[in-house]
Structures are given as C-alpha cells and as structure tokens.
Amino acid sequence: MILVDLVFLKSARRLASNYSNVELIEHDITESLDWLYQGQTLVQSPFRWLNDSSIDLVISLNLITQLPLIPVRWLMDEFDLSELEADIVGKQLIFAHLSYLKQFSGEVCLIADRVDIELDPQGLELDRFDPWWDVEQPKADTHWEWDVMPLGESDASKSQKNLIGVSTL
Ligand SMILES: C[S@@+](CC[C@H](N)C(=O)[O-])C[C@H]1O[C@@H](n2cnc3c(N)ncnc32)[C@H](O)[C@@H]1O
C-alpha cells in the first residue's frame, strides 16, 4: 500500500514504520505546484500512477478541497492574482483531481468534505460554505459529520463541522 502526501512529518513516518506493507511517498498530487509557485497559472492534468495496472484501489481522503487553498493564497499574495483568476485556478485544481481519479482502472473512492459549517458557542449555525469552489460534486453514497474544529481549538467564539461524503467514481 502506498500513502501519498505532499509532506510526511516524523510522527507519521514513525507510525507508518510499524506496517511493513506501507510505503510513504511525498508527491504533489496536482503536478502543478512547480508552475503555480512561479506564478504561472497552468493547472496540469496529473498522470502519475495512471499506467500502473497493479493499482486496484485508490482512495482520495480528505484532500480534494485542500488542493487550491495554499496555491491560490500564494498567487494572490505574491502575484496579485485577481479574485476571478484565483477562482478559476481553484476550480481547475479540483476538476483536474476529479478527472485524474476517474482515469484509474480499479476501484476509486473519494472521501471529501461537501459542506463546511461554522457554529456559534451554542451550536447555532453562523455560516456554511461550499468547499468545492462550485465544481459539481459527485453524488455521495454515504455521509457523516466531522467536528473538524471544536469550540476553543482555534477560536473561542466559533466551531466548525464538515459534512463528509463518500463517492465511488
Ligand atoms: C485534511 S489533510 C488529510 C490528510 C490525510 N489524507 C488524512 O485523511 O488523514 C489534507 C492533506 O492534503 C495534503 N496536500 C495538500 N496539497 C497537496 C498536494 N498538492 N499534493 C499532495 N498532498 C497535498 C496536505 O499535506 C494534508 O496532509
């Protein structure tokens, strides 16, 4: 089994070392960060592992909505990207990841937040937003709630829970 992330901390490496069948690979799953880092808004179509027919199960786990966050902030701060342009890059990164997943020949499971909800200390909803940048979400077969930011963890006046959905692509 391979686990892929942009970076693995020592603590994750230590945990993974308990499993002889787990390999950690640091890799930019968008295959676009080199371009975006230089201010080039060129979102690529990722291809790594697509020709590996031994891969029979791919799980994209709580990742897809994270892909645009830091690159888009970087482009806006460092290269004065407009909100409109930033929106296009965000959508393209999400769309490209979906297209990438759909090209694997084996089973593909997408686990991702579908709605992010902010709550006040009494648990009343303050705001909710679509973390998919308005890209159409594949239908989820099942959902659960994730208390991603309990009250007080990073803000004493609000908490956040995400509705997580699972799709088979
Ligand atoms: C919410 S965490 C989920 C981590 C892990 N998949 C899990 O479910 O425990 C989002 C992860 O996305 C990773 N990530 C963000 N952009 C990435 C990219 N371009 N390529 C690979 N991983 C990325 C971050 O490093 C972070 O670990």
PDBQT file of the ligand as one rigid body, heavy atoms in Angstrom, charges set to zero:
ROOT
HETATM    1  C1  LIG A 201      -7.004  17.277   5.701  1.00  0.00    +0.000 C 
HETATM    2  S1  LIG A 201      -5.396  16.629   5.398  1.00  0.00    +0.000 S 
HETATM    3  C2  LIG A 201      -5.753  14.932   5.087  1.00  0.00    +0.000 C 
HETATM    4  C3  LIG A 201      -4.560  14.071   5.283  1.00  0.00    +0.000 C 
HETATM    5  C4  LIG A 201      -4.835  12.559   5.083  1.00  0.00    +0.000 C 
HETATM    6  N1  LIG A 201      -5.242  12.279   3.720  1.00  0.00    +0.000 N 
HETATM    7  C5  LIG A 201      -5.888  12.100   6.054  1.00  0.00    +0.000 C 
HETATM    8  O1  LIG A 201      -7.054  11.959   5.684  1.00  0.00    +0.000 OA
HETATM    9  O2  LIG A 201      -5.537  11.924   7.243  1.00  0.00    +0.000 OA
HETATM   10  C6  LIG A 201      -5.059  17.273   3.784  1.00  0.00    +0.000 C 
HETATM   11  C7  LIG A 201      -3.702  16.837   3.257  1.00  0.00    +0.000 C 
HETATM   12  O3  LIG A 201      -3.560  17.258   1.919  1.00  0.00    +0.000 OA
HETATM   13  C8  LIG A 201      -2.182  17.372   1.671  1.00  0.00    +0.000 C 
HETATM   14  N2  LIG A 201      -1.969  18.098   0.416  1.00  0.00    +0.000 N 
HETATM   15  C9  LIG A 201      -2.309  19.376   0.145  1.00  0.00    +0.000 A 
HETATM   16  N3  LIG A 201      -1.948  19.688  -1.112  1.00  0.00    +0.000 NA
HETATM   17  C10 LIG A 201      -1.374  18.574  -1.645  1.00  0.00    +0.000 A 
HETATM   18  C11 LIG A 201      -0.796  18.270  -2.914  1.00  0.00    +0.000 A 
HETATM   19  N4  LIG A 201      -0.720  19.178  -3.878  1.00  0.00    +0.000 N 
HETATM   20  N5  LIG A 201      -0.309  17.033  -3.103  1.00  0.00    +0.000 NA
HETATM   21  C12 LIG A 201      -0.366  16.088  -2.128  1.00  0.00    +0.000 A 
HETATM   22  N6  LIG A 201      -0.910  16.317  -0.900  1.00  0.00    +0.000 NA
HETATM   23  C13 LIG A 201      -1.398  17.552  -0.683  1.00  0.00    +0.000 A 
HETATM   24  C14 LIG A 201      -1.676  18.103   2.909  1.00  0.00    +0.000 C 
HETATM   25  O4  LIG A 201      -0.299  17.963   3.083  1.00  0.00    +0.000 OA
HETATM   26  C15 LIG A 201      -2.500  17.433   4.006  1.00  0.00    +0.000 C 
HETATM   27  O5  LIG A 201      -1.801  16.385   4.639  1.00  0.00    +0.000 OA
ENDROOT
TORSDOF 0
